[in-house]
């Protein structure tokens, strides 16, 4: 009785006691938030420093990039050849963006709504496969496929669509095909994530009200997944506006996109200030187009919400 009373009075339990309570775990030390953000902040600092270095070099003079200061590099960009190259770059990036997003919507819908985990993984692997292959290898693959005796011409002639081979290489439509294929995963992944976040109850409610699958997709899924669609479109546009390997291999000097022009100014001519000015203009034009597109989409969404 005395032992039992002492146990009830709060005496410490022995290791062999089965009724002893487990000891509380020691609390982990609190990590400062800035320490967790240190890697990404360091990476962003390197990118910002590189961007500032390019901006400063764009005001330099060839052979004296860091000490001279002039605006002549930007004045020279008013040349008709550069303006055509800038317009060609933005146009091909915009066209590839539209085609890639239209093609990505059914693939993203299949990835978001398929019930089979195996099928979802196979679709994801097929989408991610181009990202695992080097751009140079993909470009050489397109060289083989788009040649006069390549797979594309053979398929079109076998089906009777064309009678003679089409010249795809060193043409804008050949470069456009390469841009669409290489940037296609960047459109699928954000759209698929946005569609997966849309609850199935919305589709069931639309079907209960008599909506067809096309009406459900047009009036329910696409408006709710619009943030992902816009994100995918902007990713494709920014990626293709700065593309270099695909335009160089498939277009050569006959499709002078701006990244190829910057390479020509650096490699043979060693004109770093002119190349830096071209890169700054390309970055500014891309950011301007993306900002205008985002504002336009937001205004359209507000107009649609006000009408509804």
VMD Tcl script that draws the C-alpha trace (Angstrom):
set ca {
  {0.00 0.00 0.00}
  {2.83 2.38 0.75}
  {4.40 1.73 -2.67}
  {1.05 2.27 -4.36}
  {0.46 5.50 -2.51}
  {3.89 6.79 -3.43}
  {3.25 5.97 -7.09}
  {-0.01 7.91 -6.97}
  {1.69 10.79 -5.25}
  {3.79 11.42 -8.30}
  {6.91 9.34 -7.83}
  {8.92 8.83 -11.06}
  {8.16 5.64 -12.93}
  {10.84 3.05 -13.51}
  {11.94 1.85 -16.97}
  {10.24 -1.48 -16.49}
  {6.88 0.04 -15.65}
  {4.45 -0.60 -18.51}
  {2.19 2.25 -17.44}
  {4.91 4.90 -17.71}
  {4.15 7.74 -20.08}
  {6.49 8.31 -23.06}
  {8.87 11.20 -22.68}
  {8.09 14.26 -24.74}
  {10.35 14.87 -27.76}
  {12.66 17.82 -27.63}
  {11.53 20.77 -29.69}
  {13.46 21.41 -32.89}
  {15.38 24.67 -33.03}
  {13.56 27.40 -34.90}
  {15.19 28.21 -38.21}
  {15.03 31.85 -39.36}
  {12.98 32.30 -42.56}
  {15.79 34.19 -44.27}
  {18.09 31.22 -43.79}
  {15.64 28.98 -45.65}
  {15.40 31.54 -48.46}
  {19.17 31.98 -48.69}
  {19.74 29.60 -51.67}
  {17.07 31.14 -53.89}
  {18.05 34.66 -52.83}
  {21.68 33.92 -53.76}
  {20.57 32.57 -57.14}
  {18.41 35.66 -57.78}
  {21.30 37.90 -56.75}
  {23.53 36.27 -59.37}
  {20.86 36.73 -62.05}
  {20.33 40.37 -61.11}
  {24.07 41.02 -61.13}
  {24.38 39.43 -64.58}
  {21.46 41.50 -65.89}
  {23.00 44.70 -64.54}
  {26.34 43.79 -66.13}
  {24.67 43.28 -69.51}
  {22.80 46.58 -69.11}
  {26.01 48.44 -68.31}
  {27.85 46.81 -71.19}
  {25.12 47.91 -73.61}
  {26.22 51.52 -73.08}
  {29.89 50.75 -73.72}
  {32.10 50.87 -76.79}
  {33.68 47.88 -78.47}
  {37.09 47.42 -76.87}
  {36.21 49.69 -73.92}
  {33.00 48.19 -72.59}
  {33.27 49.16 -68.93}
  {34.64 52.71 -69.01}
  {33.03 54.38 -72.03}
  {29.39 55.50 -72.11}
  {27.38 56.03 -75.29}
  {23.87 55.61 -76.64}
  {25.06 54.75 -80.14}
  {24.39 51.05 -79.63}
  {20.70 51.73 -79.13}
  {20.61 54.24 -81.99}
  {22.01 51.57 -84.31}
  {19.13 49.28 -83.40}
  {16.81 51.51 -85.42}
  {18.18 49.78 -88.53}
  {15.55 48.13 -90.72}
  {17.26 44.73 -90.48}
  {17.14 44.74 -86.69}
  {13.50 45.86 -86.64}
  {12.55 43.05 -89.04}
  {14.41 40.60 -86.83}
  {12.61 41.86 -83.72}
  {9.23 41.66 -85.44}
  {9.99 38.17 -86.74}
  {11.00 37.02 -83.25}
  {7.85 38.34 -81.59}
  {5.60 37.03 -84.36}
  {7.00 33.49 -84.32}
  {6.91 33.44 -80.51}
  {3.26 34.55 -80.55}
  {2.25 32.05 -83.25}
  {3.98 29.19 -81.45}
  {2.29 30.26 -78.23}
  {-1.20 30.10 -79.77}
  {-0.64 26.70 -81.41}
  {1.06 25.19 -78.36}
  {-1.74 26.27 -76.01}
  {-4.48 25.00 -78.33}
  {-2.71 21.64 -78.63}
  {-1.98 21.50 -74.88}
  {-5.59 21.92 -73.72}
  {-6.83 18.40 -74.68}
  {-3.64 16.78 -73.38}
  {-3.89 18.70 -70.10}
  {-7.57 17.77 -69.79}
  {-6.74 14.09 -70.27}
  {-4.00 14.29 -67.63}
  {-6.30 16.05 -65.17}
  {-9.37 13.84 -65.59}
  {-8.00 10.35 -66.26}
  {-8.75 7.87 -63.49}
  {-5.91 5.47 -64.22}
  {-2.72 6.29 -62.38}
  {-0.70 4.38 -64.98}
  {-2.22 6.37 -67.84}
  {-1.54 9.61 -66.00}
  {2.08 8.67 -65.48}
  {2.50 7.68 -69.12}
  {1.03 11.00 -70.27}
  {3.29 12.89 -67.89}
  {6.34 10.96 -69.09}
  {5.44 11.67 -72.71}
  {5.05 15.38 -71.97}
  {8.30 15.63 -69.99}
  {10.35 13.63 -72.49}
  {11.30 16.65 -74.68}
  {12.62 18.43 -71.60}
  {15.00 15.54 -70.94}
  {16.54 15.68 -74.42}
  {19.11 18.29 -75.37}
  {17.86 21.03 -77.68}
  {20.67 20.33 -80.13}
  {19.60 16.70 -80.43}
  {16.01 17.76 -80.95}
  {17.12 20.24 -83.60}
  {19.13 17.62 -85.48}
  {16.15 15.31 -85.26}
  {14.01 17.96 -86.95}
  {16.71 18.35 -89.61}
  {16.27 14.67 -90.46}
  {12.48 14.82 -90.37}
  {12.01 18.05 -92.34}
  {14.55 17.38 -95.08}
  {13.46 16.95 -98.71}
  {13.68 13.17 -98.25}
  {12.63 13.29 -94.61}
  {9.81 11.62 -92.75}
  {7.36 14.53 -93.02}
  {7.60 14.83 -96.80}
  {7.38 11.04 -97.22}
  {4.23 10.93 -95.06}
  {2.58 13.81 -96.90}
  {3.36 12.36 -100.32}
  {2.21 8.89 -99.25}
  {-1.17 10.26 -98.19}
  {-1.52 12.30 -101.39}
  {-1.50 15.68 -99.68}
  {1.46 16.91 -101.75}
  {3.00 15.75 -105.02}
  {6.55 17.04 -104.50}
  {8.65 17.60 -101.38}
  {8.04 20.80 -99.47}
  {11.00 22.92 -98.41}
  {10.62 23.02 -94.64}
  {14.20 23.75 -93.69}
  {15.45 27.33 -93.56}
  {11.86 28.59 -93.74}
  {9.67 30.19 -91.12}
  {7.19 27.30 -90.97}
  {10.03 24.84 -90.25}
  {11.28 27.01 -87.38}
  {7.71 27.34 -86.14}
  {7.32 23.57 -85.94}
  {10.50 23.27 -83.91}
  {9.45 26.05 -81.54}
  {6.05 24.48 -80.93}
  {7.51 21.05 -80.20}
  {10.24 22.23 -77.82}
  {7.93 24.53 -75.83}
  {4.89 22.23 -75.76}
  {5.59 20.83 -72.23}
  {5.72 24.37 -70.82}
  {2.12 24.84 -71.93}
  {0.79 21.46 -70.79}
  {2.04 21.41 -67.20}
  {0.47 24.69 -65.90}
  {-2.81 24.03 -67.71}
  {-2.99 20.49 -66.35}
  {-2.38 21.70 -62.79}
  {-5.08 24.35 -63.13}
  {-7.61 21.87 -64.54}
  {-6.85 19.35 -61.82}
  {-7.68 22.01 -59.23}
  {-11.18 22.45 -60.72}
  {-13.66 20.34 -58.77}
  {-15.63 17.71 -60.64}
  {-18.80 18.99 -59.02}
  {-18.84 21.89 -61.48}
  {-18.85 19.50 -64.41}
  {-21.55 17.38 -62.78}
  {-23.68 20.46 -62.18}
  {-23.28 21.55 -65.81}
  {-24.22 18.06 -67.03}
  {-27.27 18.07 -64.75}
  {-28.40 21.32 -66.36}
  {-28.14 19.73 -69.80}
  {-24.78 21.07 -70.97}
  {-22.83 19.02 -73.48}
  {-19.17 18.16 -73.04}
  {-18.12 20.94 -75.38}
  {-20.29 23.47 -73.52}
  {-18.91 22.28 -70.19}
  {-15.36 22.66 -71.48}
  {-16.00 26.08 -72.97}
  {-18.12 27.67 -70.23}
  {-16.88 25.85 -67.10}
  {-13.43 24.29 -67.41}
  {-11.64 26.86 -69.53}
  {-12.78 29.95 -67.54}
  {-11.89 28.30 -64.23}
  {-8.52 27.14 -65.60}
  {-7.74 30.51 -67.19}
  {-4.89 31.37 -64.76}
  {-3.07 28.19 -65.76}
  {-3.73 28.82 -69.45}
  {-2.33 32.34 -69.20}
  {0.71 31.10 -67.29}
  {1.41 28.41 -69.87}
  {0.98 30.84 -72.75}
  {3.37 33.38 -71.23}
  {5.94 30.67 -70.51}
  {5.85 29.51 -74.12}
  {6.09 33.07 -75.44}
  {9.04 34.02 -73.23}
  {10.83 30.73 -73.93}
  {10.48 30.97 -77.72}
  {11.23 34.68 -77.89}
  {14.72 33.93 -76.58}
  {15.16 30.62 -78.45}
  {18.52 30.13 -80.11}
  {19.33 26.50 -80.95}
  {16.14 25.70 -82.88}
  {16.13 28.89 -85.03}
  {19.83 28.50 -85.77}
  {19.57 24.86 -86.87}
  {16.23 24.98 -88.69}
  {16.33 28.56 -89.97}
  {19.99 29.42 -90.27}
  {20.62 32.95 -91.44}
  {17.45 32.97 -93.56}
  {15.24 33.19 -90.45}
  {17.21 35.73 -88.40}
  {15.53 35.65 -85.02}
  {16.99 38.05 -82.51}
  {18.88 35.45 -80.47}
  {20.69 34.37 -83.64}
  {21.49 38.01 -84.38}
  {22.95 38.44 -80.89}
  {25.09 35.34 -81.42}
  {26.42 36.73 -84.70}
  {27.39 39.97 -83.00}
  {29.30 38.13 -80.27}
  {30.94 35.15 -81.97}
  {32.45 36.52 -85.20}
  {32.50 40.25 -84.43}
  {33.16 40.28 -80.67}
  {30.89 43.33 -80.45}
  {29.72 42.83 -76.88}
  {28.06 46.25 -76.46}
  {25.89 45.84 -79.56}
  {24.94 42.30 -78.52}
  {24.09 43.50 -75.01}
  {21.90 46.29 -76.39}
  {20.07 43.80 -78.59}
  {19.53 41.51 -75.61}
  {18.21 44.36 -73.47}
  {15.75 45.37 -76.18}
  {14.60 41.77 -76.60}
  {14.07 41.40 -72.85}
  {12.19 44.70 -72.63}
  {9.97 43.84 -75.61}
  {9.18 40.39 -74.19}
  {8.30 41.79 -70.77}
  {6.14 44.49 -72.36}
  {4.18 41.97 -74.43}
  {3.69 39.72 -71.39}
  {2.49 42.64 -69.25}
  {0.03 43.79 -71.91}
  {-1.25 40.24 -72.36}
  {-1.82 39.77 -68.64}
  {-3.66 43.08 -68.37}
  {-5.81 42.23 -71.39}
  {-6.75 38.83 -69.97}
  {-7.63 40.36 -66.61}
  {-9.82 43.00 -68.24}
  {-11.62 40.32 -70.25}
  {-12.20 38.26 -67.11}
  {-13.61 41.27 -65.26}
  {-15.87 42.06 -68.21}
  {-17.13 38.47 -68.29}
  {-17.74 38.50 -64.52}
  {-19.62 41.79 -64.74}
  {-21.84 40.42 -67.50}
  {-22.58 37.28 -65.53}
}
mol new
graphics top color blue
foreach p $ca { graphics top sphere $p radius 0.5 }
foreach p [lrange $ca 0 end-1] q [lrange $ca 1 end] { graphics top cylinder $p $q radius 0.2 }
display resetview
